[in-house]
Amino acid sequence: MGFDPAAVAHSVAELQERLARAAARSGRRAADVTLVAISKTFPAAAIRAAWEAGIRHFGENRVQEWESKRGEVAHLGATWHLVGHLQTNKARRAAVLFDSVDSVDSLDLARRLDVALREDPHPAQRKLRVLLEVRLAPEETKTGVDPSGLEALARGVLLLPRLELAGLMCIPPPAGDPDDMRPYFRRLRELCDSLRAALGVPLPALSMGMSHDFEVAIAEGATEVRLGTALFGSRSP
């Protein structure tokens, strides 16, 4: 699949303008909201085009797919996010391949990430940024921690020395009307506020909102929005 850098640059400019307007409407600056380009299924050429247009955060859904691309783009120095569900048996690879794992949903997974970093032969002594994925709808196919177990999970993660708990993430059930997502985004913000007060830690990151609903998410307090098709176009089946 070929990518026209000019077309990607045009999309980046348009999305950043929409992001800035949405932020202004909620009394914030554009700089308060990070655009994470979701590059799953798109080739390394798409990542390079978005980088050249000013994007510095990229998200992948699968460890294996990122391994197949990173040799071509890791030198760019971007921040690489894992946004998809992470199986515990891939935690060791993910811990050293990504700068942020935005989908931690169990203490077992968090512990495996922590152990992987402590056993990493490269003595970078870095911390891995993590977000806790919260399941806000009782759907069997959805991953994420139930809100009732969120505080216990967060307290457990805070005890792991190689992890840096930065905030929360959610993927609401699909809906045709972006405004139908508003209750889920509001609920995640409220959970983050409560958790911040209970734990006494900053938790600055609230990752919610995708291509079709990111402006609503920003209105409800998103600090990171995850945009793929709006940036790169439709994905191939």
C-alpha positions as CSV (number, residue, x, y, z in Angstrom):
1,M,0.0,0.0,0.0
2,G,1.5,3.4,-1.0
3,F,1.1,6.5,1.0
4,D,1.1,10.0,-0.3
5,P,3.0,12.1,2.2
6,A,1.1,15.2,1.0
7,A,-2.3,13.6,1.7
8,V,-1.2,12.5,5.2
9,A,0.2,16.0,5.9
10,H,-3.2,17.4,4.8
11,S,-5.1,15.0,7.2
12,V,-2.7,15.9,10.0
13,A,-3.2,19.6,9.6
14,E,-7.0,19.2,9.4
15,L,-7.2,17.0,12.5
16,Q,-4.9,19.2,14.5
17,E,-7.1,22.2,13.7
18,R,-10.2,20.2,14.8
19,L,-8.4,19.1,17.9
20,A,-7.4,22.7,18.7
21,R,-11.0,23.9,18.3
22,A,-12.4,21.2,20.5
23,A,-9.8,21.9,23.1
24,A,-10.7,25.6,23.0
25,R,-14.4,24.9,23.5
26,S,-13.5,23.1,26.7
27,G,-11.3,25.8,27.9
28,R,-8.0,24.1,27.2
29,R,-5.1,24.5,24.9
30,A,-4.4,22.3,21.9
31,A,-1.1,21.3,23.6
32,D,-3.1,19.8,26.4
33,V,-4.3,17.0,24.1
34,T,-2.0,14.5,22.5
35,L,-2.8,13.0,19.1
36,V,-1.8,9.3,19.1
37,A,-1.7,8.1,15.5
38,I,-3.0,4.5,15.4
39,S,-0.9,2.8,12.8
40,K,-2.2,-0.8,13.1
41,T,-2.5,-2.4,9.7
42,F,-0.8,0.6,8.0
43,P,2.8,0.2,6.8
44,A,5.9,1.9,8.1
45,A,5.6,4.4,5.2
46,A,2.5,5.7,6.8
47,I,4.3,6.2,10.1
48,R,7.1,8.1,8.3
49,A,4.6,10.3,6.5
50,A,2.8,11.2,9.7
51,W,6.1,11.8,11.5
52,E,7.2,14.2,8.7
53,A,3.9,16.0,9.2
54,G,4.6,16.5,12.9
55,I,3.1,13.5,14.7
56,R,5.2,12.2,17.6
57,H,3.0,9.5,19.2
58,F,2.0,6.3,17.5
59,G,-0.1,3.4,18.7
60,E,0.0,-0.3,17.6
61,N,-2.5,-3.0,18.6
62,R,-0.3,-6.1,18.4
63,V,3.2,-6.9,19.5
64,Q,4.0,-9.0,16.4
65,E,2.9,-6.3,14.0
66,W,5.1,-3.6,15.6
67,E,8.0,-6.0,15.6
68,S,7.6,-6.3,11.8
69,K,7.7,-2.5,11.3
70,R,10.0,-1.1,14.0
71,G,13.2,-1.7,12.2
72,E,12.1,0.9,9.6
73,V,10.9,3.6,11.9
74,A,12.3,3.1,15.5
75,H,15.1,5.6,14.7
76,L,12.5,8.4,14.4
77,G,12.5,8.7,18.2
78,A,8.7,8.8,18.5
79,T,6.8,7.6,21.6
80,W,5.5,4.2,20.8
81,H,2.2,3.1,22.5
82,L,0.7,-0.4,22.7
83,V,-3.1,0.3,22.7
84,G,-4.5,-3.2,22.0
85,H,-5.1,-6.0,24.5
86,L,-1.9,-7.5,25.7
87,Q,-1.7,-11.2,26.5
88,T,0.4,-12.0,29.5
89,N,2.6,-14.3,27.5
90,K,3.7,-11.4,25.4
91,A,4.4,-9.0,28.3
92,R,8.1,-9.5,28.2
93,R,8.4,-8.5,24.6
94,A,6.0,-5.6,25.0
95,A,7.9,-4.2,28.0
96,V,11.1,-3.6,25.9
97,L,9.4,-2.7,22.6
98,F,7.1,0.1,23.7
99,D,7.4,3.3,25.7
100,S,3.8,3.0,27.0
101,V,1.4,0.2,27.4
102,D,-2.0,1.8,27.4
103,S,-4.1,-1.3,28.0
104,V,-3.1,-2.8,31.4
105,D,-6.2,-4.6,32.8
106,S,-4.8,-7.0,35.5
107,L,-2.3,-7.1,38.2
108,D,-0.8,-10.3,36.8
109,L,0.0,-8.4,33.5
110,A,1.4,-5.4,35.3
111,R,3.7,-7.7,37.4
112,R,5.0,-9.4,34.3
113,L,5.8,-6.1,32.7
114,D,7.6,-5.0,35.8
115,V,9.6,-8.2,36.0
116,A,10.5,-8.0,32.3
117,L,12.0,-4.6,32.8
118,R,13.9,-5.6,35.9
119,E,15.4,-8.5,34.1
120,D,16.2,-6.6,30.9
121,P,19.9,-7.0,30.2
122,H,20.1,-3.4,28.9
123,P,20.6,-1.2,32.0
124,A,18.5,1.7,30.9
125,Q,16.8,1.9,34.3
126,R,13.7,3.3,32.6
127,K,10.2,3.1,33.8
128,L,7.4,1.9,31.5
129,R,4.4,4.2,31.4
130,V,1.1,2.4,31.7
131,L,-2.5,3.2,31.5
132,L,-5.2,1.1,33.1
133,E,-7.9,0.1,30.7
134,V,-11.4,0.3,32.2
135,R,-14.4,-1.8,31.0
136,L,-17.3,0.6,31.1
137,A,-19.9,-1.7,29.4
138,P,-20.7,-5.3,30.4
139,E,-19.8,-6.8,27.0
140,E,-18.2,-10.2,27.1
141,T,-15.8,-9.3,24.2
142,K,-14.4,-6.2,25.9
143,T,-11.3,-6.3,27.9
144,G,-10.5,-4.0,30.8
145,V,-10.8,-3.9,34.5
146,D,-14.3,-3.5,36.0
147,P,-14.7,-0.2,37.8
148,S,-15.2,-2.0,41.1
149,G,-11.7,-3.4,40.9
150,L,-10.0,-0.3,39.5
151,E,-8.6,1.1,42.8
152,A,-7.2,-2.2,43.9
153,L,-5.5,-2.7,40.6
154,A,-4.1,0.9,40.7
155,R,-2.7,0.4,44.2
156,G,-1.0,-2.8,43.1
157,V,0.6,-1.1,40.1
158,L,1.9,1.7,42.2
159,L,3.9,-0.8,44.2
160,L,5.8,-2.0,41.1
161,P,9.0,0.0,40.8
162,R,9.5,-0.2,37.1
163,L,6.0,1.0,36.1
164,E,4.8,4.5,36.0
165,L,1.0,4.7,36.4
166,A,-0.1,7.7,34.3
167,G,-3.9,7.4,34.0
168,L,-6.8,5.5,32.5
169,M,-8.0,4.4,29.0
170,C,-11.3,3.1,27.7
171,I,-12.9,1.7,24.5
172,P,-16.6,2.3,24.7
173,P,-19.0,0.0,22.7
174,P,-19.5,1.2,19.1
175,A,-22.3,3.7,18.4
176,G,-23.3,5.6,15.3
177,D,-23.8,8.9,17.0
178,P,-20.6,10.3,18.6
179,D,-22.7,12.0,21.3
180,D,-23.8,8.5,22.4
181,M,-20.2,8.0,23.7
182,R,-20.4,11.0,26.0
183,P,-21.7,9.1,29.1
184,Y,-18.8,6.6,28.8
185,F,-16.2,9.4,28.5
186,R,-17.7,11.3,31.4
187,R,-17.7,8.1,33.5
188,L,-14.0,7.5,32.8
189,R,-13.2,11.1,33.8
190,E,-15.1,10.7,37.0
191,L,-13.4,7.5,37.8
192,C,-10.0,9.1,37.2
193,D,-10.9,12.0,39.4
194,S,-12.0,9.7,42.2
195,L,-8.9,7.5,41.8
196,R,-6.7,10.6,41.9
197,A,-8.2,11.7,45.2
198,A,-8.1,8.2,46.7
199,L,-4.5,7.5,45.8
200,G,-3.0,11.0,46.1
201,V,-1.2,10.7,42.7
202,P,-1.5,13.0,39.6
203,L,-2.8,10.5,37.0
204,P,-2.6,13.1,34.2
205,A,-3.5,10.9,31.3
206,L,-7.1,10.2,30.1
207,S,-6.9,8.2,26.8
208,M,-10.4,8.2,25.1
209,G,-11.9,9.1,21.8
210,M,-11.1,7.8,18.3
211,S,-11.6,9.0,14.8
212,H,-15.4,9.3,14.8
213,D,-15.9,10.7,18.4
214,F,-12.6,12.4,19.5
215,E,-14.2,15.9,19.7
216,V,-16.8,14.6,22.2
217,A,-14.0,12.9,24.1
218,I,-12.0,16.2,24.3
219,A,-15.2,17.9,25.6
220,E,-15.3,15.4,28.4
221,G,-11.7,15.7,29.4
222,A,-9.6,13.5,27.1
223,T,-5.9,14.3,27.2
224,E,-5.0,11.7,24.5
225,V,-7.1,10.8,21.4
226,R,-6.4,7.8,19.3
227,L,-6.8,8.5,15.6
228,G,-6.3,6.0,12.8
229,T,-8.7,6.0,9.9
230,A,-9.2,9.8,10.1
231,L,-5.5,10.2,9.6
232,F,-4.5,7.4,7.3
233,G,-7.8,6.4,5.5
234,S,-9.8,3.2,5.6
235,R,-8.1,0.0,6.6
236,S,-7.8,-2.9,4.2
237,P,-9.9,-5.9,5.3
